[in-house]
Amino acid sequence: MHTTTRFALLVQERHWDSYEVFCIRFAKAAARAAEKENNPRLARTDIARSTYARWMGRKGAISSTPRRDAALVLQHMFNMSPERLFEPIDASSWSSGHRSTAPVAPADPPGFDDPLTIVSQTHRLTSSNADDPVLGMVRGTIASIVARYETLGPQHLAGEARIIRETLHGILAGHQPPRTRTELFRLASQASGLLGYMAVNAGARYEVVDAYCSEAETLAREVGEVAMEMWANGTRSLGLYYQKRYADADDAASAGIALAPGHPQAIRLLVNGRARALARIGDRAGAEAAIGHALELSDRQTSLPDGLTSCISFEPYSMARSLANAITTRLSLGDTAEVLAHADQIEELIEHSQSEWSRALVGLDVASALLKQGSPEIEHAMARGRRALRSGTGRPIKSVWERAVELYQNAERWHDEAEVGDYAEELRTWQSQPQVGLIAVGWASQIAP
């Protein structure tokens, strides 16, 4: 004797035994039940695949009576109580004694699909393993990483960004309608971009930076996200800059600009990418032209962020951040008066900014300019340098560390001065912090004891 339930036999008889088809029928019954019971919650009732398998007694599972909401929907669906619906019965007696009262539908002409099959296939095409709450969670996490980045740094946030990237890759291996899949590609591109930027700041090999940036670019290109594609080019340029591959850094920034020369993202590519790289290779005219173009493009924008956003932000550069990058370019060109003038323009914004690393970087640039000008101000420069090291940079990024060491190297000829010794001592103490990690490797020997 083969024992089953009335539910399983009715589902099979009505050809609803495909999980997808059953869900469609169940959803319609849930809508009817919600209306008749005056209970909107019933319309949102759904059945998990594992629950359906238990009800059908598949794969050795024991059938079980449904919970309250599902039970009410089933009562409207089959016009009988759940207790009777899930009553154990002999399948053979059902076959010989049960007669369906449902009218027999006329046969369709050959060559057409069964209506329920069409409905099931449509459901599969539009179903998704990523609902709005999942997408909202990912968006929120990415925004949170950006907001916390200059407080916690790549050492603490890279793991979180990796989890988001891996989660998105896992979701994308499933099935989503085009609109949802486009959003997932956009978010996955951002996650890869964050990791590429973190890899630069943490002093990782350029191959790691390039791999993340290439992924970010490819995913962005697939869904037409030009702004993100440009952002990834800017991060690649940044990585090459800190590898001292200045011509390659300029090429990467130029490639990004070529995608959309008038786009707000081009501001970053011009002033952070091209201008700084060209200054390092001695191309004064090119560097000055890049700064001018960036400032002109900024003036043409109807809105730019205020103040100084996080260095890892996906937003366009604000005017203050453009000027901070122009300071670095001017320092490389030896234009100390311009460095000090630009610094005065943004001093108040820098001092009150949440961007801790920007305060440190601008402070270190100003300190170097004070040393390089015609009448060096050693005491003032070293005081600015020490203040920069204390600018909340307990977790420094590679650019902060390198610039701090460069300031020391510029001051070495005055090594007998007490202020220079004090700065060197503070730099050594700073370097010994565990959170500096591998960023400082190769530089420590250059700081005189």
Helices and strands as residue ranges (DSSP letters): E 3-5, H 6-13, H 19-36, G 40-44, H 49-56, G 58-60, H 68-78, H 82-85, E 88-90, H 91-97, H 115-126, H 132-172, H 178-201, H 206-222, H 226-242, H 246-259, H 265-268, I 269-274, H 275-280, H 284-300, H 319-333, H 336-351, H 356-372, H 378-389, H 398-411, G 412-414, H 418-431, G 434-440, G 444-446
